[in-house]
């Protein structure tokens, strides 16, 4: 716990975070989040260095590397890198070409494709100068095991300011830490596992007594709830090795980045037409664009398989490191062309996915899967993820303008990992803009510019409803 910030950082990965780490045995399942931030003017390099140096002290995870345990008896530990070198993680470059937004995205995509050096902390930042209009861009790359999108927004507040001329930040010192050797890690992992198993046994005993009481009072209801939970578990872990789209079948390790911007207020108004939210507008736009794209290729589409993280982070919690989401997978109709009817159906399916009884078992299930050989775990998750047609993620951002060392931030665009899908469409709100990062696998979507334009057209259609 950092007493100054009130932020809690565990020394050990959760089981679900550890799974994300292990399945990268298959490079196609990498979990890298990339964010492109554009700002007015040219940021002073020394000042940026000092700002991020301080942030790395305020956020311990930025100075920690992942260290696995012998025999995998416990999830890997986060340990301070004794050789931490800010010069490796923070880089400076100049954009090529005319310095357009597309030039910056072309620069960011190969950065996102590269795997992390697993001997170092799992993040990189590149400050890019030379954008048209005298602007600059900061390309931030971070491993999903460090945090999810919501936590990432909170972490960014250690780098960005809410005022153009804020009060100086409090200086922070790095605490002295002991770096474990392998023998100490083994003992620590064994003790962690023993404590955990004891805790599981106590909870199981309490749960058994509660189950007995419930069964005596309502045997039919208890049996029905158990059956429903079992069916829910099957739905969550059921393999789906092939995408539903007959067009977007191929996969590669390449990314193509593009962006779409939508007014937040109008997207909210459209969502309210069905008693929903801007998330319903967001997802409906993706499905309509997918339908348009397939029709342009002479293919009639009936359904798609979608992945969406369901945020379970407590809005009052101060912890920002680690992840707090459930990875939902479900089929969505792709042949419904009436926008309001499509939004209504999508909303119903997303609510059903959010309320899956087995969502509460994701961490215990992760604990079981993590203990399997890495090859088996990777195969299991590959079977679950590579059958996705697209991933979608909606992250609430700052409703107020942000500043980087006195320079106003103009846009913040997130690009989520494909992790086996043909496309990842990620939304981050900023002031009254919904900045949508479009990541596609060019092996699946061969003409990404055309698809992105269809995405813009679909959102224009939806917003015109309001």
C-alpha positions in Angstrom: 0.0 0.0 0.0 1.3 3.5 -0.9 0.1 5.6 2.1 0.4 8.8 0.1 -1.8 7.7 -2.8 -4.0 5.1 -1.1 -3.2 2.6 -3.9 -2.8 -1.0 -3.1 -0.5 -3.2 -5.1 -0.4 -7.0 -4.6 3.0 -8.7 -4.8 1.6 -11.6 -6.6 -0.5 -11.9 -9.8 -4.1 -13.0 -9.4 -4.9 -16.3 -11.1 -6.7 -14.6 -14.0 -3.8 -12.2 -14.6 -1.4 -15.2 -14.4 -3.4 -17.0 -17.1 -3.0 -13.9 -19.4 0.7 -14.1 -18.8 1.0 -17.9 -19.4 -1.1 -18.1 -22.6 1.3 -15.8 -24.4 3.2 -19.0 -25.2 1.1 -18.4 -28.3 2.1 -14.9 -29.6 -1.4 -14.5 -31.1 -2.8 -14.4 -27.6 -0.7 -11.5 -26.4 -2.5 -9.0 -24.2 -0.9 -5.6 -25.1 -2.9 -2.3 -24.7 -1.6 0.6 -26.8 -2.8 4.2 -26.3 -2.1 7.1 -28.6 -2.4 10.5 -27.0 -2.1 13.7 -29.0 -1.2 17.0 -27.4 -0.8 20.6 -28.5 2.8 21.9 -28.9 6.1 20.2 -28.2 6.6 18.7 -24.7 9.9 19.4 -23.0 11.9 16.2 -22.9 13.5 16.8 -19.5 10.2 17.7 -17.9 8.6 14.5 -19.3 11.4 12.4 -18.1 11.0 13.8 -14.6 7.2 13.3 -14.7 7.4 9.7 -15.7 10.3 9.0 -13.4 8.0 10.2 -10.5 5.1 8.2 -11.8 7.2 5.1 -11.7 7.8 5.7 -8.0 4.1 6.5 -7.3 3.0 3.3 -9.2 5.2 0.4 -8.1 4.0 -1.8 -10.9 5.9 0.4 -13.4 9.2 -0.6 -11.7 8.3 -4.3 -11.2 9.0 -7.3 -13.4 7.3 -10.7 -13.4 9.2 -13.5 -11.8 7.7 -17.0 -12.1 7.9 -19.7 -9.3 9.6 -23.1 -9.5 7.1 -25.8 -10.6 4.4 -23.1 -10.9 3.0 -23.9 -7.4 1.7 -20.3 -7.2 1.0 -17.4 -9.6 4.1 -15.4 -10.6 5.3 -12.5 -8.3 5.6 -8.9 -9.1 9.1 -7.9 -8.0 11.1 -4.7 -8.2 13.5 -4.7 -11.1 16.9 -4.1 -9.5 18.2 -3.0 -12.9 15.3 -0.6 -13.8 16.4 1.7 -16.6 13.9 4.5 -17.4 15.9 5.1 -20.6 14.8 1.7 -21.9 11.1 2.4 -21.2 10.8 6.0 -22.3 11.9 6.8 -25.8 11.8 9.9 -28.1 11.2 9.8 -31.9 10.1 11.9 -34.8 7.2 10.9 -37.0 7.8 10.2 -40.7 5.9 11.6 -43.6 3.7 14.7 -43.3 3.0 14.0 -39.6 -0.6 13.2 -40.1 -2.6 11.1 -37.6 -2.4 8.2 -40.0 1.4 8.5 -39.9 1.4 8.3 -36.1 -0.8 5.2 -36.2 1.4 3.6 -38.8 4.3 4.2 -36.3 2.3 2.9 -33.3 1.1 -0.4 -34.9 4.5 -2.2 -35.1 5.3 -1.0 -31.6 2.1 -2.7 -30.4 3.0 -5.9 -32.3 6.3 -6.4 -30.6 6.4 -8.6 -27.5 7.7 -7.2 -24.2 11.1 -8.1 -22.8 9.9 -10.3 -20.0 13.1 -9.6 -17.9 11.9 -5.9 -17.5 8.7 -4.1 -16.4 5.9 -4.5 -18.9 5.5 -1.0 -20.3 7.0 1.4 -22.9 6.3 5.0 -23.8 7.4 6.8 -27.0 7.2 10.6 -27.3 6.7 11.5 -30.9 7.4 15.0 -32.3 6.7 16.5 -35.8 3.0 16.1 -36.1 1.2 18.6 -38.4 0.0 21.7 -36.6 3.0 21.6 -34.3 1.4 18.8 -32.2 3.1 15.9 -30.4 1.9 12.4 -29.6 2.7 10.0 -26.7 2.4 6.3 -27.6 1.8 4.3 -24.4 2.2 0.5 -24.5 1.3 -1.6 -21.4 0.7 -5.3 -20.7 -2.9 -6.2 -19.8 -1.5 -8.1 -16.8 -0.6 -4.8 -15.2 -4.1 -3.4 -15.3 -7.4 -3.3 -17.3 -8.7 -0.3 -19.2 -10.5 1.3 -16.3 -7.4 1.0 -14.1 -5.3 2.3 -16.9 -7.3 5.5 -17.0 -6.6 6.0 -13.3 -2.9 5.2 -13.7 -2.7 7.9 -16.4 -3.7 10.5 -13.9 -0.2 10.1 -12.4 1.2 11.4 -15.8 -1.4 13.9 -16.8 -2.9 16.9 -15.0 -6.4 18.3 -14.6 -5.0 21.8 -14.8 -2.7 23.6 -17.2 -0.6 24.9 -14.4 -1.0 22.5 -11.4 0.8 22.7 -8.1 4.1 20.8 -8.0 3.7 17.1 -7.3 5.1 15.8 -4.0 8.5 14.2 -4.5 8.6 10.5 -3.9 11.5 8.3 -2.9 11.9 4.7 -4.0 11.8 2.3 -1.0 14.7 -0.1 -0.5 13.6 -3.7 -1.3 15.0 -7.1 -1.1 15.1 -9.1 -4.3 14.4 -12.8 -3.7 16.5 -15.6 -4.9 14.9 -18.8 -6.4 15.0 -20.6 -3.1 13.2 -17.8 -1.3 10.7 -17.6 -4.2 10.0 -21.3 -3.8 9.4 -21.0 0.0 7.2 -17.9 -0.5 5.2 -19.7 -3.3 4.7 -22.8 -1.1 3.5 -20.6 1.9 1.2 -18.7 -0.4 -0.4 -21.9 -1.7 -0.7 -23.3 1.8 -2.5 -20.2 3.0 -4.7 -20.1 0.0 -5.7 -23.8 0.3 -6.5 -23.2 4.0 -8.7 -20.3 3.1 -10.5 -22.3 0.4 -11.1 -25.1 2.8 -12.6 -22.7 5.4 -14.9 -21.1 2.7 -15.9 -24.5 1.4 -16.8 -25.7 4.9 -18.9 -22.5 5.4 -20.4 -22.9 2.0 -21.2 -26.6 2.6 -23.1 -25.7 5.8 -25.0 -23.0 3.9 -25.8 -25.4 1.1 -27.1 -28.0 3.5 -29.3 -25.5 5.2 -30.6 -24.3 1.8 -31.2 -27.8 0.6 -33.2 -28.7 3.7 -35.3 -25.6 3.4 -35.7 -25.6 -0.4 -34.3 -28.8 -2.0 -35.9 -28.1 -5.4 -34.6 -24.6 -5.6 -31.1 -25.6 -4.5 -30.9 -28.3 -7.1 -32.1 -25.9 -9.8 -29.5 -23.3 -8.8 -26.7 -25.8 -8.9 -27.8 -27.0 -12.4 -28.0 -23.4 -13.6 -24.5 -22.7 -12.3 -23.1 -25.8 -14.0 -24.7 -24.9 -17.3 -23.3 -21.4 -16.9 -19.7 -22.8 -16.4 -20.1 -24.8 -19.6 -21.1 -21.7 -21.5 -18.1 -19.8 -20.2 -15.4 -22.4 -21.0 -16.9 -24.0 -24.0 -14.4 -24.0 -26.9 -15.3 -22.1 -30.1 -12.4 -22.7 -32.3 -13.9 -21.3 -35.5 -15.3 -17.8 -36.1 -18.8 -17.5 -37.3 -17.9 -15.2 -40.2 -17.1 -17.1 -43.4 -15.0 -14.1 -44.5 -12.9 -13.2 -41.5 -11.4 -16.6 -40.9 -7.6 -16.1 -41.3 -5.4 -14.9 -38.5 -1.9 -13.5 -38.4 0.4 -11.6 -35.9 -0.1 -8.2 -37.7 -2.1 -5.2 -36.7 -3.6 -2.3 -38.5 -4.7 0.8 -36.5 -7.4 3.4 -37.5 -9.7 5.6 -35.5 -13.3 6.8 -35.4 -14.7 9.7 -33.4 -18.3 10.0 -32.2 -20.0 12.7 -30.1 -20.7 11.3 -26.7 -23.9 13.3 -26.0 -25.5 12.1 -29.3 -24.5 8.5 -28.7 -26.1 8.7 -25.3 -29.3 10.1 -26.8 -29.4 7.3 -29.3 -29.0 4.7 -26.6 -31.9 6.2 -24.6 -34.3 5.6 -27.5 -34.4 1.9 -26.3 -34.0 2.7 -22.6 -30.3 1.9 -22.9 -26.9 3.6 -22.8 -24.2 4.7 -25.2 -22.7 1.2 -25.0 -25.7 -0.1 -26.9 -25.0 2.5 -29.6 -21.4 1.6 -29.6 -21.9 -2.2 -30.1 -24.7 -1.7 -32.6 -22.5 0.4 -34.8 -19.9 -2.4 -34.9 -22.4 -5.0 -35.9 -23.9 -2.8 -38.6 -20.5 -2.1 -40.0 -19.7 -5.8 -40.0 -22.9 -6.5 -41.9 -22.0 -3.8 -44.4 -18.5 -5.2 -44.9 -19.7 -8.7 -45.5 -22.5 -7.5 -47.9 -19.8 -5.6 -49.9 -18.0 -8.9 -50.3 -21.2 -10.7 -51.5 -21.6 -12.6 -48.2 -24.9 -12.9 -46.3 -24.2 -12.8 -42.6 -26.5 -14.2 -39.9 -24.5 -14.1 -36.6 -21.1 -13.2 -35.1 -19.3 -14.2 -32.0 -18.4 -11.2 -29.8 -16.1 -10.9 -26.8 -16.5 -8.1 -24.3 -14.9 -7.5 -20.9 -17.5 -6.9 -18.2 -16.1 -4.5 -15.6 -16.4 -5.7 -12.0 -14.2 -3.0 -10.5 -15.6 -1.3 -7.4 -16.2 2.3 -8.3 -15.1 3.3 -4.8 -12.0 1.3 -4.8 -8.6 3.0 -5.0 -6.7 0.0 -6.3 -5.7 0.5 -9.9 -3.2 -2.3 -10.5 -4.3 -5.7 -11.7 -7.5 -6.5 -13.6 -11.2 -6.4 -12.5 -13.2 -7.8 -15.4 -14.9 -10.9 -16.6 -14.2 -11.9 -20.3 -17.7 -12.6 -21.7 -18.3 -14.4 -25.0 -21.6 -14.6 -26.8 -23.3 -14.6 -30.2 -25.0 -11.6 -31.6 -27.4 -11.3 -34.5 -25.8 -9.8 -37.6 -28.8 -9.9 -40.0 -31.0 -7.5 -38.2 -30.8 -4.3 -40.2 -33.4 -2.2 -38.2 -31.1 -0.2 -35.9 -33.5 0.1 -32.9 -34.4 -3.6 -33.1 -30.7 -4.5 -33.3 -29.9 -2.3 -30.3 -32.7 -3.8 -28.3 -31.5 -7.4 -29.0 -27.9 -6.6 -28.4 -28.7 -5.0 -25.1 -30.6 -8.1 -24.0 -27.7 -10.4 -24.9 -25.2 -8.2 -23.1 -27.3 -8.1 -20.0 -27.5 -11.9 -20.1 -23.8 -12.2 -20.4 -23.2 -9.7 -17.5 -25.5 -11.8 -15.3 -24.0 -15.2 -16.0 -24.0 -17.1 -12.7 -20.5 -18.5 -13.4 -19.0 -15.0 -13.6 -18.3 -15.2 -9.9 -16.2 -18.4 -10.5 -13.8 -16.9 -13.0 -11.0 -16.5 -10.5 -11.4 -20.0 -9.0 -11.6 -21.5 -12.5 -8.5 -19.6 -13.3 -6.8 -21.1 -10.3 -7.6 -24.6 -11.7 -6.5 -23.8 -15.2 -3.3 -22.1 -14.2 -2.1 -25.4 -12.6 -2.3 -27.2 -15.9 0.8 -27.4 -18.2 1.3 -24.1 -20.1 0.8 -25.9 -23.4 -2.5 -27.2 -22.3 -3.7 -23.9 -20.9 -2.6 -22.1 -24.1 -4.5 -24.7 -26.2 -7.7 -24.3 -24.0 -7.6 -20.5 -24.2 -6.7 -20.6 -27.9 -9.9 -22.6 -28.4 -11.9 -20.0 -26.6 -10.4 -16.9 -28.1 -9.6 -17.7 -31.7 -13.3 -18.4 -32.4 -14.2 -14.7 -31.7 -15.1 -12.6 -34.7 -14.5 -9.4 -32.8 -13.8 -7.9 -29.4 -15.4 -4.7 -28.1 -14.6 -2.7 -25.0 -16.1 0.5 -23.6 -13.9 2.4 -21.1 -15.1 5.6 -19.4 -12.5 8.3 -19.5 -12.1 11.9 -18.3 -15.0 14.3 -18.8 -12.6 17.1 -18.2 -9.7 18.4 -20.3 -6.3 16.9 -19.4 -2.9 18.4 -19.7 0.6 17.1 -20.2 3.2 19.4 -18.6 1.0 22.5 -19.6 0.1 21.2 -23.1 -3.6 20.4 -23.6 -4.5 16.8 -24.5 -6.6 16.8 -27.7 -7.4 13.1 -28.0 -6.8 9.8 -26.3 -7.3 6.7 -28.5 -7.1 3.2 -27.1 -6.1 0.1 -29.2 -7.0 -3.2 -27.5 -5.3 -6.6 -28.2 -6.7 -8.8 -30.8 -6.0 -11.9 -28.8 -7.2 -14.2 -31.5 -10.1 -12.1 -32.9 -10.3 -10.5 -36.3 -10.9 -7.1 -34.8 -10.8 -5.2 -31.5 -12.9 -2.1 -31.3 -12.2 -0.1 -28.1 -13.9 3.1 -27.0 -12.6 5.6 -24.5 -14.6 8.7 -23.7 -12.8 12.1 -23.4 -14.7 15.3 -22.8 -17.6 15.0 -25.3 -15.8 12.7 -27.7 -15.9 8.9 -27.9 -12.5 8.1 -29.3 -12.7 4.6 -30.9 -9.5 2.7 -31.6 -10.0 0.2 -34.4 -7.4 -2.7 -34.4 -7.8 -5.3 -37.2 -5.9 -8.3 -38.3 -5.2 -7.6 -42.1 -5.3 -11.3 -42.7 -8.9 -11.3 -41.7 -10.0 -7.8 -42.9 -7.9 -7.3 -46.0 -9.2 -3.7 -46.6 -9.2 -2.1 -43.2 -9.7 1.5 -44.5 -13.0 0.3 -46.2 -14.1 -1.3 -43.0 -13.3 1.8 -40.9 -15.3 4.0 -43.3 -18.3 1.6 -42.9 -17.9 1.9 -39.2 -18.2 5.7 -39.5 -21.2 5.3 -41.8 -22.9 3.0 -39.3 -22.5 5.4 -36.4 -23.8 8.3 -38.6 -26.9 6.2 -39.3 -27.4 5.5 -35.6 -26.8 9.1 -34.4 -29.3 10.3 -37.1 -32.0 8.4 -35.2 -31.7 10.9 -32.4 
